């Protein structure tokens, strides 16, 4: 190393000294790595490249430029020309700009070979030829286009427009004729007609209209034909068009649009009666759900040209239309049918009302359950009443009832109202045998309480007592638990003065093992005996009733009975005072004693046998006290009697009991009132102590001292 003259210092590698950071505080503006990457991407996306401007100085450079450009286009069409016709359009447009029309046509033709179905390609090709006034070339392009694509209306329009702009009317007409052989849509025919009208060829236009309505027989075509004649001020021909349309189109032409146009035409030529007839005809033949606009227009027409009756008829028609819509949407909504029938009945058209009724009753309920039939059955009732009262045709009413009875599934359920109304119809027609037959069939097929009652009422009005008795017997055989039937049967016999039969019926009734309202039956029996003045029999009935039930109301009724005089008994006992036992029962003092004895028996029974019924015992004592107060006796005796009752009165105390849920969990306590009778106080001596403690606590609370303070003092 020394031989080369290099020292250690010379060969030492010196690294750059690290710069000392003087300010370690964060910068005011923080830049994240994400921001740096985003800015770098934006710089890459900026396209500042501008294509250099080419300057051509001589023909050789121009030829070179064209050769280069054509090579680029050829490469493009070779790669993507089969899928992207835009390349062909650009290529042909460039050749057009170079004024090389032969090459441009060649490009267009090559593009058509690739895809001749592209309409835009044909349009641009033909526009190029027209733009440079190559008329024959353009005509050739249009001719080929409409031959290959005859269903593209735009090509025909453009072709015809070119011929018309050139003033070649014959050529344009020839193109139209070629087009019409393909039977285009309405717009194509109207374009042909407008073409002829632009040159005042009205007769030719009329001939075209005739071909138009023959090839496209529709409302639109006929209405346009009529408007064409109307523009020519030929009203007769226009009306003939509408009339021919009705015959030619048949049911397919009976639309709201057509009749509206027809009526508007007649209204415009001041033929209001014709317009009204058209409206009415249309409303009768067009389905209601397709004539909403027609109804609205008819209403406006009548308001403008009609009288009061006409306006009312239109309003009815509109409401009829609304009801038709509702019953069509929900045929099982019988309320809509009721409203519809009511509307038709207001018009007085019997046949129309019958039609609506028949349509209504044809909508049977969805299931054989009575709740679905309850509203439906009233349609039949109203139908029958209409035939009888409005149409005055009882035979049809009879047929309605008969059809309804056949329709009801009597094995599952029945309607007594139908049987009864059918029978009443026969009664009004003075056919009693028919009425009895109907009610008898009703009882045989589906017996009901209401049917029995109506049949009995009918026979009772006719005075046939024997029939009434037989019906009651059959009624009670069918339903022996019906207390109302037993009572009415007994009332019938009593009204006839048959006391023994009445009593026998009541005895038979109370002996039944099952009764729906036994309390009502016993009351009727007791009232009957009271009305007959039989106190001993009535007393015996009360005792028999008390053998069955010890209810407090029975005891109270028994006590009131013993205290009250029988009707006419006071006069009897005044004349025969003490003559016999019956008269002795009516002495006021004896009645009071027997009533008091009943109260005592009742109290003993309730306290000994039903000790938990404390409220009933209290009710009894209150009634007993009221009874004693109402007696007209000396004051000392009254005071002694009231004191005896008062000693039996219980004390009312407030208590608490736990409140439990359904699961048996205790969720709190509730207060209730309890009664402590005198005989219970001796068995619970601690109750007096509790009462005193409660009284002491209440006094302390009223004085403002808390229970907690007292407990604290006791504890200290």
C-alpha positions as CSV (number, residue, x, y, z in Angstrom):
1,X,0.0,0.0,0.0
2,X,2.9,2.3,0.7
3,X,4.3,1.6,-2.7
4,X,1.4,3.2,-4.4
5,X,1.6,6.2,-2.0
6,X,-1.9,5.8,-0.6
7,X,-2.6,6.4,3.0
8,X,-5.3,4.9,5.2
9,X,-7.1,8.1,5.3
10,X,-7.3,8.1,1.5
11,X,-8.8,4.6,1.3
12,X,-11.4,5.1,4.1
13,X,-15.0,5.2,2.9
14,X,-16.7,8.3,4.0
15,X,-20.5,8.1,4.6
16,X,-22.6,11.2,4.4
17,X,-23.3,12.8,7.7
18,X,-26.9,12.5,8.9
19,X,-28.7,15.8,8.9
20,X,-29.8,16.8,12.3
21,X,-33.5,17.6,12.6
22,X,-33.8,20.9,14.2
23,X,-37.7,21.2,14.4
24,X,-39.4,18.0,15.5
25,X,-42.9,19.5,15.7
26,X,-45.6,18.1,13.4
27,X,-46.1,20.0,10.1
28,X,-49.2,22.2,9.8
29,X,-50.4,20.3,6.8
30,X,-50.4,16.5,7.1
31,X,-50.1,14.4,3.9
32,X,-51.0,10.8,4.0
33,X,-49.7,8.0,1.8
34,X,-53.2,7.6,0.3
35,X,-53.1,11.2,-0.9
36,X,-49.7,10.7,-2.5
37,X,-50.9,7.6,-4.4
38,X,-54.1,9.4,-5.5
39,X,-52.1,12.4,-6.9
40,X,-49.8,10.1,-8.7
41,X,-52.7,8.3,-10.3
42,X,-54.3,11.5,-11.4
43,X,-51.1,12.7,-13.0
44,X,-51.0,9.4,-15.0
45,X,-54.5,9.8,-16.2
46,X,-54.0,13.3,-17.5
47,X,-53.9,13.1,-21.3
48,X,-52.1,16.1,-22.6
49,X,-51.1,14.4,-25.8
50,X,-52.2,16.3,-28.9
51,X,-52.1,14.8,-32.3
52,X,-49.6,16.6,-34.4
53,X,-51.0,18.7,-37.3
54,X,-50.2,17.2,-40.6
55,X,-49.2,19.6,-43.4
56,X,-49.3,18.2,-46.9
57,X,-47.2,20.1,-49.5
58,X,-47.4,18.1,-52.7
59,X,-49.4,15.3,-54.4
60,X,-46.9,12.7,-53.4
61,X,-47.4,13.5,-49.7
62,X,-51.1,13.4,-50.2
63,X,-51.0,10.0,-51.8
64,X,-48.8,8.8,-49.1
65,X,-51.2,10.1,-46.4
66,X,-54.2,8.5,-48.2
67,X,-52.4,5.2,-48.5
68,X,-51.5,5.3,-44.8
69,X,-55.1,6.2,-43.8
70,X,-56.7,3.5,-46.0
71,X,-54.3,1.0,-44.5
72,X,-55.4,1.9,-41.0
73,X,-59.1,1.7,-41.9
74,X,-58.5,-1.7,-43.7
75,X,-56.8,-3.0,-40.6
76,X,-59.7,-1.9,-38.4
77,X,-62.4,-3.4,-40.6
78,X,-60.5,-6.6,-40.9
79,X,-60.3,-6.8,-37.1
80,X,-63.6,-5.5,-35.8
81,X,-65.6,-4.6,-38.9
82,X,-67.9,-7.6,-38.7
83,X,-69.1,-6.6,-35.3
84,X,-68.9,-2.8,-35.4
85,X,-70.4,-1.1,-38.4
86,X,-69.3,2.3,-37.0
87,X,-65.9,1.6,-38.5
88,X,-67.4,1.2,-42.0
89,X,-69.4,4.4,-41.6
90,X,-66.2,6.3,-40.6
91,X,-64.3,4.7,-43.5
92,X,-67.0,5.6,-46.0
93,X,-67.3,9.1,-44.6
94,X,-63.5,9.7,-44.9
95,X,-63.6,8.6,-48.5
96,X,-66.5,10.9,-49.1
97,X,-64.4,13.8,-47.6
98,X,-61.6,12.9,-50.0
99,X,-64.2,13.2,-52.9
100,X,-63.5,9.7,-53.9
101,X,-67.2,8.6,-54.3
102,X,-66.3,5.5,-56.1
103,X,-64.3,4.2,-53.2
104,X,-66.9,5.5,-50.8
105,X,-69.6,3.5,-52.5
106,X,-67.3,0.5,-52.5
107,X,-67.0,0.9,-48.7
108,X,-70.7,1.2,-48.2
109,X,-71.4,-1.9,-50.3
110,X,-68.8,-3.9,-48.4
111,X,-70.4,-2.8,-45.2
112,X,-73.8,-3.9,-46.5
113,X,-72.4,-7.3,-47.3
114,X,-71.4,-7.6,-43.7
115,X,-74.8,-6.7,-42.2
116,X,-77.6,-5.4,-44.5
117,X,-80.2,-5.4,-41.7
118,X,-78.8,-2.2,-40.1
119,X,-81.3,0.5,-40.9
120,X,-78.9,3.3,-39.9
121,X,-76.4,2.1,-42.4
122,X,-78.9,2.3,-45.3
123,X,-80.0,5.8,-44.2
124,X,-76.4,7.1,-44.1
125,X,-75.6,5.5,-47.5
126,X,-78.7,7.1,-49.1
127,X,-78.1,10.5,-47.4
128,X,-74.5,10.5,-48.9
129,X,-75.9,10.0,-52.4
130,X,-78.6,12.7,-51.9
131,X,-76.2,15.1,-50.3
132,X,-74.1,15.1,-53.5
133,X,-77.1,15.0,-55.8
134,X,-76.5,11.5,-57.1
135,X,-80.3,11.0,-57.4
136,X,-80.3,7.8,-59.4
137,X,-77.7,6.3,-57.1
138,X,-79.9,7.4,-54.1
139,X,-83.0,6.0,-55.7
140,X,-81.2,2.7,-56.3
141,X,-80.1,2.6,-52.6
142,X,-83.7,3.3,-51.4
143,X,-85.1,0.7,-53.8
144,X,-82.8,-2.0,-52.5
145,X,-83.4,-1.0,-48.9
146,X,-87.2,-1.2,-49.0
147,X,-86.9,-4.5,-51.0
148,X,-84.7,-6.1,-48.4
149,X,-86.4,-4.5,-45.4
150,X,-90.1,-3.8,-46.3
151,X,-91.3,-3.7,-42.7
152,X,-89.1,-0.7,-41.8
153,X,-91.4,2.3,-42.1
154,X,-88.6,4.8,-41.8
155,X,-87.1,3.6,-45.1
156,X,-90.4,4.1,-46.9
157,X,-90.9,7.5,-45.4
158,X,-87.4,8.6,-46.5
159,X,-87.8,7.2,-50.0
160,X,-91.2,9.0,-50.5
161,X,-89.9,12.2,-49.0
162,X,-87.0,12.2,-51.5
163,X,-89.3,11.7,-54.5
164,X,-91.7,14.4,-53.2
165,X,-88.9,16.9,-52.7
166,X,-87.8,16.2,-56.3
167,X,-91.3,16.9,-57.4
168,X,-91.8,13.4,-58.7
169,X,-95.4,12.9,-57.5
170,X,-95.9,9.9,-59.7
171,X,-92.8,8.2,-58.4
172,X,-93.9,9.0,-54.8
173,X,-97.3,7.6,-55.5
174,X,-95.7,4.5,-57.0
175,X,-93.6,4.0,-53.8
176,X,-96.8,4.4,-51.7
177,X,-98.5,1.7,-53.8
178,X,-95.6,-0.6,-53.3
179,X,-95.7,0.1,-49.6
180,X,-99.4,-0.5,-49.3
181,X,-99.0,-4.0,-50.8
182,X,-97.3,-4.9,-47.5
183,X,-100.3,-3.7,-45.5
184,X,-98.6,-1.3,-43.1
185,X,-100.1,0.0,-39.9
186,X,-102.4,3.0,-39.5
187,X,-99.7,5.6,-39.8
188,X,-98.6,4.3,-43.2
189,X,-102.2,4.6,-44.6
190,X,-102.7,8.0,-43.1
191,X,-99.4,9.1,-44.6
192,X,-100.6,8.1,-48.1
193,X,-103.9,9.8,-47.5
194,X,-102.3,13.0,-46.3
195,X,-100.0,12.9,-49.4
196,X,-103.0,12.9,-51.7
197,X,-104.7,15.6,-49.7
198,X,-101.7,17.9,-50.0
199,X,-102.3,17.9,-53.7
200,X,-106.1,18.2,-53.4
201,X,-106.8,14.6,-54.6
202,X,-109.9,14.1,-52.4
203,X,-111.3,11.3,-54.6
204,X,-108.0,9.4,-54.5
205,X,-107.9,9.9,-50.7
206,X,-111.4,8.5,-50.4
207,X,-110.4,5.4,-52.4
208,X,-107.4,4.9,-50.2
209,X,-109.7,5.1,-47.2
210,X,-111.9,2.4,-48.6
211,X,-108.9,0.2,-49.0
212,X,-107.7,1.2,-45.5
213,X,-110.9,0.2,-43.7
214,X,-111.0,-3.1,-45.7
215,X,-107.5,-4.1,-44.7
216,X,-107.5,-2.7,-41.2
217,X,-111.2,-2.9,-40.1
218,X,-111.0,-1.1,-36.7
219,X,-112.6,1.7,-34.8
220,X,-109.7,4.0,-35.4
221,X,-109.9,3.6,-39.2
222,X,-113.6,4.2,-39.4
223,X,-113.4,7.2,-37.1
224,X,-110.7,8.7,-39.3
225,X,-112.7,8.1,-42.4
226,X,-115.7,9.8,-40.9
227,X,-113.6,12.8,-39.8
228,X,-112.2,13.0,-43.3
229,X,-115.7,13.3,-44.7
230,X,-116.7,15.8,-42.0
231,X,-113.8,18.0,-43.0
232,X,-115.1,18.0,-46.5
233,X,-118.5,19.2,-45.0
234,X,-120.2,16.0,-46.2
235,X,-122.4,15.2,-43.2
236,X,-124.3,12.4,-44.9
237,X,-121.1,10.6,-45.9
238,X,-119.7,11.0,-42.4
239,X,-122.9,9.6,-40.8
240,X,-122.8,6.7,-43.3
241,X,-119.3,5.9,-42.2
242,X,-120.4,5.5,-38.6
243,X,-123.4,3.4,-39.6
244,X,-121.3,1.2,-41.9
245,X,-118.8,0.8,-39.0
246,X,-121.6,-0.5,-36.7
247,X,-122.5,-3.2,-39.3
248,X,-119.0,-4.0,-40.4
249,X,-117.3,-4.2,-37.0
250,X,-120.2,-6.0,-35.1
251,X,-119.5,-6.7,-31.5
252,X,-115.8,-5.9,-31.8
253,X,-116.7,-2.3,-32.8
254,X,-119.0,-1.7,-29.9
255,X,-116.5,0.1,-27.8
256,X,-116.7,3.2,-25.6
257,X,-114.4,5.2,-27.9
258,X,-116.5,4.5,-31.1
259,X,-119.8,5.5,-29.5
260,X,-118.3,8.6,-28.0
261,X,-117.1,9.7,-31.4
262,X,-120.4,8.8,-33.0
263,X,-122.4,10.8,-30.4
264,X,-120.0,13.7,-30.5
265,X,-120.5,13.8,-34.3
266,X,-124.3,13.9,-34.0
267,X,-124.0,16.5,-31.3
268,X,-121.8,18.7,-33.4
269,X,-124.3,18.6,-36.3
270,X,-127.1,19.6,-33.9
271,X,-128.8,16.2,-33.9
272,X,-129.4,15.8,-30.2
273,X,-132.1,13.1,-30.4
274,X,-129.8,11.0,-32.5
275,X,-126.9,11.6,-30.0
276,X,-129.2,10.6,-27.1
277,X,-130.3,7.4,-28.9
278,X,-126.6,6.5,-29.5
279,X,-125.8,7.1,-25.9
280,X,-128.7,4.9,-24.7
281,X,-127.9,2.2,-27.2
282,X,-124.2,2.2,-26.2
283,X,-125.1,2.0,-22.4
284,X,-127.3,-1.0,-23.1
285,X,-124.8,-3.0,-25.1
286,X,-121.4,-2.1,-23.7
287,X,-120.2,-3.9,-20.5
288,X,-120.6,-1.7,-17.5
289,X,-117.0,-2.0,-16.5
290,X,-115.9,-0.5,-19.9
291,X,-118.3,2.5,-20.1
292,X,-117.3,4.7,-17.2
293,X,-116.3,7.6,-19.6
294,X,-119.4,7.1,-21.6
295,X,-121.6,7.5,-18.5
296,X,-119.8,10.7,-17.6
297,X,-120.2,12.1,-21.1
298,X,-123.9,11.1,-21.2
299,X,-124.5,13.0,-17.9
300,X,-122.9,16.1,-19.3
301,X,-124.9,15.8,-22.5
302,X,-128.2,15.5,-20.6
303,X,-127.3,18.5,-18.4
304,X,-126.7,20.5,-21.5
305,X,-129.5,19.3,-23.8
306,X,-132.0,17.3,-21.7
307,X,-134.9,18.0,-19.4
308,X,-135.5,17.1,-15.8
309,X,-136.7,13.5,-16.6
310,X,-133.7,12.9,-18.8
311,X,-131.3,14.1,-16.2
312,X,-132.9,11.9,-13.6
313,X,-132.7,9.0,-15.9
314,X,-129.0,9.6,-16.5
315,X,-128.3,9.9,-12.8
316,X,-130.1,6.5,-12.3
317,X,-128.0,5.1,-15.1
318,X,-124.8,6.3,-13.5
319,X,-125.8,4.9,-10.1
320,X,-126.7,1.6,-11.9
321,X,-123.3,1.5,-13.4
322,X,-121.7,2.0,-10.0
323,X,-123.7,-0.8,-8.5
324,X,-122.8,-3.0,-11.4
325,X,-119.2,-2.4,-10.7
326,X,-119.6,-3.2,-7.0
327,X,-121.6,-6.4,-7.5
328,X,-119.1,-7.5,-10.1
329,X,-116.2,-7.0,-7.7
330,X,-117.8,-8.7,-4.8
331,X,-120.9,-10.7,-5.8
332,X,-121.3,-12.1,-2.2
333,X,-121.7,-8.7,-0.7
334,X,-125.5,-8.8,-0.4
335,X,-125.7,-5.2,0.9
336,X,-124.7,-4.0,-2.6
337,X,-127.5,-6.1,-4.1
338,X,-130.0,-4.6,-1.7
339,X,-129.0,-1.1,-2.7
340,X,-129.1,-2.1,-6.4
341,X,-132.6,-3.6,-6.0
342,X,-133.8,-0.5,-4.2
343,X,-132.5,1.7,-7.1
344,X,-134.3,-0.4,-9.7
345,X,-137.5,-0.5,-7.7
346,X,-137.5,3.3,-7.7
347,X,-137.6,3.3,-11.5
348,X,-140.7,1.2,-11.6
349,X,-139.4,-1.2,-14.3
350,X,-140.7,-4.6,-13.0
351,X,-138.8,-6.7,-15.5
352,X,-135.5,-5.1,-14.7
353,X,-136.2,-5.5,-10.9
354,X,-136.9,-9.2,-11.4
355,X,-133.7,-9.5,-13.4
356,X,-131.6,-8.0,-10.6
357,X,-133.3,-10.2,-8.0
358,X,-132.6,-13.3,-10.0
359,X,-129.0,-12.3,-10.4
360,X,-128.7,-11.6,-6.7
361,X,-130.2,-14.8,-5.4
362,X,-128.1,-16.8,-7.8
363,X,-125.0,-15.9,-5.7
364,X,-125.2,-18.7,-3.1
365,X,-123.3,-18.3,0.2
366,X,-119.8,-19.9,0.2
367,X,-120.6,-22.5,2.9
368,X,-123.5,-24.3,4.5
369,X,-123.2,-22.3,7.7
370,X,-126.1,-20.3,9.0
371,X,-124.1,-17.1,9.6
372,X,-123.3,-16.9,5.8
373,X,-127.0,-17.3,4.9
374,X,-128.5,-14.9,7.4
375,X,-128.1,-11.8,5.1
376,X,-128.7,-13.8,1.9
377,X,-132.1,-15.1,2.9
378,X,-133.5,-11.5,3.1
379,X,-133.0,-11.2,-0.7
380,X,-135.6,-14.0,-1.1
381,X,-137.9,-12.3,1.4
382,X,-137.7,-8.9,-0.4
383,X,-138.1,-10.7,-3.7
384,X,-141.3,-12.4,-2.6
385,X,-142.7,-9.2,-1.0
386,X,-142.0,-7.3,-4.2
387,X,-143.9,-9.8,-6.3
388,X,-146.8,-9.7,-3.9
389,X,-147.0,-6.0,-3.2
390,X,-145.4,-4.2,-6.1
391,X,-146.0,-6.5,-9.0
392,X,-149.3,-7.8,-7.5
393,X,-148.5,-11.3,-8.6
394,X,-149.1,-13.6,-5.6
395,X,-148.5,-16.7,-7.8
396,X,-144.9,-15.6,-8.5
397,X,-144.4,-14.7,-4.8
398,X,-145.6,-18.2,-4.0
399,X,-143.0,-19.6,-6.4
400,X,-140.3,-17.5,-4.9
401,X,-141.0,-18.9,-1.4
402,X,-141.1,-22.4,-2.8
403,X,-137.8,-22.0,-4.5
404,X,-136.2,-20.5,-1.4
405,X,-137.5,-23.4,0.8
406,X,-136.0,-25.9,-1.6
407,X,-132.7,-24.2,-1.5
408,X,-132.2,-24.1,2.3
409,X,-130.5,-27.2,3.7
410,X,-133.1,-27.9,6.4
411,X,-131.1,-30.9,7.7
412,X,-128.4,-28.5,8.8
413,X,-130.3,-25.4,9.7
414,X,-133.5,-23.6,8.7
415,X,-135.2,-20.2,8.8
416,X,-138.5,-20.0,10.6
417,X,-139.1,-16.6,9.0
418,X,-139.4,-18.1,5.5
419,X,-142.0,-20.8,6.7
420,X,-144.0,-18.1,8.6
421,X,-144.0,-15.6,5.7
422,X,-145.0,-18.2,3.2
423,X,-147.9,-19.2,5.4
424,X,-149.0,-15.6,6.0
425,X,-149.0,-15.2,2.2
426,X,-151.5,-18.0,1.9
427,X,-153.5,-16.6,4.8
428,X,-153.8,-13.2,3.0
429,X,-154.9,-15.1,-0.1
430,X,-157.5,-16.9,2.1
431,X,-156.0,-20.3,1.6
432,X,-155.9,-21.6,5.2
433,X,-155.3,-25.2,4.3
434,X,-152.2,-24.2,2.3
435,X,-151.0,-22.1,5.2
436,X,-151.5,-25.0,7.6
437,X,-149.7,-27.3,5.2
438,X,-146.7,-25.0,5.0
439,X,-146.4,-24.7,8.7
440,X,-146.9,-28.4,9.2
441,X,-144.1,-29.1,6.7
442,X,-141.9,-26.6,8.6
443,X,-142.5,-28.4,11.9
444,X,-142.0,-31.8,10.3
445,X,-138.7,-30.9,8.4
446,X,-137.1,-28.5,10.9
447,X,-139.1,-27.7,14.0
448,X,-138.3,-24.4,15.6
449,X,-139.7,-22.4,18.6
450,X,-140.7,-19.5,16.4
451,X,-142.6,-21.8,13.9
452,X,-144.6,-23.4,16.8
453,X,-145.5,-20.0,18.2
454,X,-146.6,-18.6,14.9
455,X,-148.7,-21.7,14.1
456,X,-150.3,-21.6,17.6
457,X,-151.0,-17.9,17.2
458,X,-152.6,-18.5,13.8
459,X,-154.9,-21.2,15.2
460,X,-155.7,-19.1,18.3
461,X,-156.8,-16.1,16.1
462,X,-159.0,-18.5,14.1
463,X,-160.4,-19.8,17.4
464,X,-159.3,-23.4,17.0
465,X,-158.6,-24.3,20.6
466,X,-158.3,-28.0,20.0
467,X,-155.6,-27.4,17.4
468,X,-153.8,-25.1,19.8
469,X,-153.8,-27.8,22.4
470,X,-152.5,-30.4,20.0
471,X,-149.8,-28.0,18.8
472,X,-148.8,-27.2,22.4
473,X,-148.6,-30.9,23.1
474,X,-146.4,-31.5,20.1
475,X,-144.3,-28.4,21.0
476,X,-143.7,-29.8,24.5
477,X,-142.9,-33.3,23.2
478,X,-140.3,-31.8,21.0
479,X,-138.8,-29.5,23.7
480,X,-140.0,-30.4,27.2
481,X,-137.5,-28.1,28.8
482,X,-139.1,-24.9,27.4
483,X,-140.6,-23.1,30.4
484,X,-142.0,-20.4,28.1
485,X,-144.1,-23.0,26.3
486,X,-145.4,-24.6,29.5
487,X,-146.3,-21.1,30.8
488,X,-148.2,-20.1,27.6
489,X,-150.0,-23.5,27.5
490,X,-151.1,-22.9,31.1
491,X,-152.2,-19.3,30.4
492,X,-154.3,-20.6,27.5
493,X,-156.1,-23.1,29.7
494,X,-156.6,-20.5,32.5
495,X,-158.0,-18.0,29.9
496,X,-160.5,-20.7,29.0
497,X,-161.4,-21.1,32.7
498,X,-159.9,-24.6,32.9
499,X,-158.4,-24.3,36.4
500,X,-157.7,-28.0,36.9
501,X,-156.1,-28.3,33.5
502,X,-154.0,-25.3,34.2
503,X,-152.9,-26.7,37.5
504,X,-152.2,-30.1,35.9
505,X,-150.0,-28.5,33.2
506,X,-148.0,-26.6,35.9
507,X,-147.5,-29.8,37.9
508,X,-146.4,-31.7,34.8
509,X,-144.0,-28.8,34.0
510,X,-142.3,-28.6,37.3
511,X,-141.8,-32.4,37.4
512,X,-139.6,-32.2,34.3
513,X,-136.0,-33.3,35.0
514,X,-134.5,-30.4,32.9
515,X,-135.9,-26.9,32.5
516,X,-134.3,-23.9,30.8
517,X,-135.8,-21.3,33.2
518,X,-137.3,-23.0,36.2
519,X,-137.5,-19.8,38.3
520,X,-139.9,-18.3,35.7
521,X,-142.0,-21.4,35.7
522,X,-142.3,-21.6,39.5
523,X,-143.2,-17.9,39.6
524,X,-145.9,-18.3,37.0
525,X,-147.3,-21.3,39.0
526,X,-147.2,-19.3,42.3
527,X,-148.8,-16.2,40.6
528,X,-151.5,-18.5,39.3
529,X,-152.4,-19.9,42.7
530,X,-152.2,-16.4,44.2
531,X,-154.6,-15.1,41.5
532,X,-157.0,-18.0,42.3
533,X,-156.9,-16.9,46.0
534,X,-155.4,-20.3,47.2
535,X,-153.1,-19.3,50.0
536,X,-152.6,-22.8,51.3
537,X,-151.7,-24.1,47.9
538,X,-149.4,-21.2,47.4
539,X,-147.7,-21.8,50.7
540,X,-147.3,-25.5,49.8
541,X,-145.7,-24.5,46.5
542,X,-143.2,-22.2,48.3
543,X,-142.3,-25.1,50.6
544,X,-141.8,-27.5,47.7
545,X,-139.7,-24.8,46.0
546,X,-137.6,-24.4,49.2
547,X,-137.0,-28.1,49.2
548,X,-135.2,-27.7,45.9
549,X,-133.4,-24.4,46.5
550,X,-132.6,-22.3,49.5
551,X,-131.9,-19.1,47.6
552,X,-132.4,-15.9,49.5
553,X,-134.7,-14.5,46.9
554,X,-137.1,-17.4,47.3
555,X,-137.2,-16.8,51.1
556,X,-137.8,-13.1,50.6
557,X,-140.6,-13.8,48.1
558,X,-142.1,-16.3,50.5
559,X,-142.0,-13.8,53.3
560,X,-143.6,-11.0,51.2
561,X,-146.3,-13.5,50.2
562,X,-147.2,-14.3,53.8
563,X,-147.2,-10.6,54.7
564,X,-149.4,-9.4,51.8
565,X,-153.2,-10.0,51.7
566,X,-154.7,-11.9,48.8
567,X,-156.9,-10.0,46.4
568,X,-160.3,-9.5,47.9
569,X,-159.3,-11.3,51.1
570,X,-159.6,-8.3,53.4
571,X,-163.3,-7.8,52.5
572,X,-163.9,-11.5,53.1
573,X,-162.3,-11.5,56.5
574,X,-164.2,-8.4,57.6
575,X,-167.5,-10.1,56.9
576,X,-166.4,-13.5,58.2
577,X,-163.9,-12.6,60.9
578,X,-162.7,-15.8,62.6
579,X,-165.3,-17.9,60.8
580,X,-162.7,-20.3,59.4
581,X,-159.0,-20.9,59.0
582,X,-158.8,-19.3,55.6
583,X,-160.2,-16.1,56.9
584,X,-157.9,-16.3,59.9
585,X,-154.9,-16.4,57.6
586,X,-155.9,-13.0,56.2
587,X,-155.9,-11.3,59.7
588,X,-153.0,-8.7,59.5
589,X,-151.5,-9.9,62.8
590,X,-151.5,-13.5,61.7
591,X,-150.0,-12.5,58.3
592,X,-147.2,-10.6,60.1
593,X,-146.6,-13.5,62.5
594,X,-146.3,-16.0,59.6
595,X,-144.0,-13.6,57.7
596,X,-141.8,-13.1,60.7
597,X,-141.6,-16.9,61.1
598,X,-140.5,-17.2,57.5
599,X,-137.8,-14.6,58.1
600,X,-136.6,-16.6,61.2
601,X,-136.5,-19.9,59.3
602,X,-134.6,-18.3,56.5
603,X,-132.0,-16.7,58.8
604,X,-131.5,-20.0,60.6
605,X,-131.2,-21.9,57.3
606,X,-128.7,-19.5,55.9
607,X,-126.5,-19.3,59.0
608,X,-126.6,-23.0,59.9
609,X,-126.3,-24.5,56.4
610,X,-124.7,-21.8,54.3
611,X,-122.5,-19.9,56.7
612,X,-120.3,-18.6,53.9
613,X,-123.2,-16.7,52.3
614,X,-122.9,-13.8,54.6
615,X,-124.0,-11.2,52.1
616,X,-127.3,-13.1,51.5
617,X,-127.9,-13.2,55.2
618,X,-127.3,-9.4,55.5
619,X,-129.8,-8.9,52.6
620,X,-132.3,-11.0,54.4
621,X,-131.9,-9.1,57.7
622,X,-132.2,-5.8,55.9
623,X,-135.5,-7.0,54.3
624,X,-136.7,-8.2,57.7
625,X,-135.9,-4.9,59.3
626,X,-137.8,-3.1,56.5
627,X,-140.7,-5.4,57.0
628,X,-140.8,-4.7,60.8
629,X,-140.6,-1.0,60.2
630,X,-143.6,-1.0,57.9
631,X,-146.0,-2.7,60.3
632,X,-148.7,-0.7,61.9
633,X,-148.3,-1.9,65.5
634,X,-147.7,-0.2,68.9
635,X,-144.4,1.6,69.2
636,X,-143.2,-0.6,72.1
637,X,-143.8,-3.8,70.2
638,X,-142.2,-2.3,67.1
639,X,-139.1,-1.3,69.1
640,X,-138.8,-4.7,70.6
641,X,-139.0,-6.4,67.2
642,X,-136.5,-4.1,65.7
643,X,-134.1,-4.7,68.6
644,X,-134.3,-8.5,68.0
645,X,-133.4,-8.0,64.4
646,X,-130.7,-5.5,65.2
647,X,-129.0,-8.0,67.5
648,X,-128.7,-10.4,64.6
649,X,-127.0,-7.8,62.4
650,X,-123.3,-8.4,61.8
651,X,-120.4,-6.0,62.1
652,X,-118.7,-4.8,58.9
653,X,-114.9,-5.0,59.1
654,X,-112.2,-4.3,56.5
655,X,-109.7,-7.1,55.9
656,X,-106.8,-8.0,53.6
657,X,-106.3,-11.1,51.5
658,X,-103.5,-12.2,49.2
659,X,-103.9,-11.7,45.4
660,X,-102.6,-14.7,43.4
661,X,-102.0,-15.2,39.7
662,X,-103.1,-18.2,37.7
663,X,-99.8,-19.9,38.6
664,X,-100.5,-19.5,42.3
665,X,-97.9,-16.9,42.9
666,X,-98.7,-14.2,45.4
667,X,-98.4,-10.8,43.8
668,X,-99.9,-8.5,46.5
669,X,-102.9,-8.0,48.7
670,X,-106.3,-6.5,48.3
671,X,-108.8,-5.1,50.8
672,X,-112.3,-6.5,51.2
673,X,-115.2,-6.1,53.6
674,X,-116.2,-9.0,55.8
675,X,-119.2,-9.5,58.1
676,X,-118.9,-10.8,61.7
677,X,-122.1,-12.1,63.1
678,X,-122.8,-12.1,66.9
679,X,-122.5,-15.9,67.2
680,X,-119.0,-15.7,65.5
681,X,-117.7,-13.0,67.9
682,X,-117.7,-15.4,70.9
683,X,-115.6,-18.0,69.0
684,X,-112.9,-15.4,68.1
685,X,-112.2,-13.4,71.3
686,X,-109.0,-11.9,69.8
687,X,-111.1,-9.9,67.3
688,X,-112.0,-7.4,70.1
689,X,-108.3,-6.9,70.8
690,X,-107.5,-6.3,67.2
691,X,-110.3,-3.9,66.9
692,X,-109.0,-1.8,69.8
693,X,-105.5,-1.9,68.4
694,X,-106.7,-0.7,65.0
695,X,-108.7,2.1,66.7
696,X,-105.6,3.2,68.7
697,X,-103.4,3.2,65.5
698,X,-106.0,5.3,63.6
699,X,-106.1,7.8,66.4
700,X,-102.3,8.2,66.4
701,X,-102.2,8.7,62.6
702,X,-104.9,11.4,62.9
703,X,-102.8,13.1,65.6
704,X,-99.8,13.2,63.2
705,X,-97.6,10.5,64.8
706,X,-96.1,7.9,62.6
707,X,-96.2,4.2,63.3
708,X,-92.5,4.1,62.7
709,X,-91.7,6.7,65.4
710,X,-93.6,4.6,67.9
711,X,-91.7,1.5,66.9
712,X,-88.4,3.4,67.3
713,X,-89.4,4.6,70.7
714,X,-90.4,1.1,71.8
715,X,-87.2,-0.3,70.5
716,X,-85.1,2.3,72.5
